[in-house]
Amino acid sequence: MNAHDIIIAPVITERSMAGIENKKYTFKVAKNADKVSIAKAVEEIFKVTVVKVNTMNVRGQERRMGRYSGYTPSWKKAIVTLSESSKPIEFFEGLR
């Protein structure tokens, strides 16, 4: 799997932006990606050093459109912690 196939998109919420000060970055990742492949993909794409990766599966929420109801798709989220000596990821720097 390619590194860009593993890291799908950054997650930009208030809670994920609060983690940037501690060098914790949140990404939407492929459902079949494991922690080791996520760490390698982040290191390859952003040229940083990863210390720890936490992953979680996010369930889809129920949504209604009038009388019809359905679910949004479920997805996988990864919180990546960088080392103290590592440079910050530049993509997130302009968002603070």
N, C-alpha and C positions, 0 to 999 in steps of 0.2 A: 504494500500500500504506500502511496505517495504521502509525503508530509502534509501537503495541502488537502489531501483527501481525509486525513485524520482531524485536523483543525478546521472546523467549518466556519465559525464566526466568533467574534468576541461578544461577551454578554455585558451590556452597558446598562446597569441599574444603579440606584443609590447605594445599595449594599455592596455591590462589586466595586464601585468606585472608592468606597471607604477602605477597602483592602489594599489599594495601590500603595498607600503609605507604608505598609508592612511588606511590600514587594509580593503581594498575592494578586494574581491575575486570573480572571474567569473566562472560560471559553466554552462554546458549544462544540462538541466533538462527535465523531462517528460512534454509533451504538456499539459496534464490535471492537472498538479500540480499548486496549488495556493501558495501565499506568505507565509501563515501560515505553510503549510506543508513543504515548502522548508526550512524555518527557523528551524523547529523542526528536519528535516533530517540532516541539517548541524550541529546543536548542538549535535545530537546523534552520528553522525559518527566521528566528529573531536573533541568533548568535548570542545567547545568554547561557547561564549555568543554572540548571534546575536542581533544587534540593528535594522537594517533596511534591507529590501529586495526590489530590483527593478527588474522587469521582463520585457522582451520584446520578441515578436515573430519575428524571423528572416526569411524572405522570401527566397525561393529557387532561385538560380541564373540560368539563361539560359546558357547551355553549348552545344557545338557542337562537333560532331565526324564526320568529313568529311561533307557530305551533310545532315546528320541527326542531329536534334537538340532535346534537352529535358531540363528538369529542375532538379537541385539537390533538395533533400528533404528540406522542411522547418523545422525549429526546434525552441525551446524556450530557451532563455538565461536568467540567473539570476545573478545579481550583489549583493553579500552579504556583508554588512558592519558589522564588528565586533565591540564590545565595546572597549574602551580604556584600560580597565583593563584585557581584554581577551588575552590569549596567541596567537601568530600567528599560522597559519596552517603549519605544518612541511613539507608537501608535496611541497609547493611552495618555501620554503626557499632555496633549492638547485638549483633552476632554475634561480635565479637572476644573 
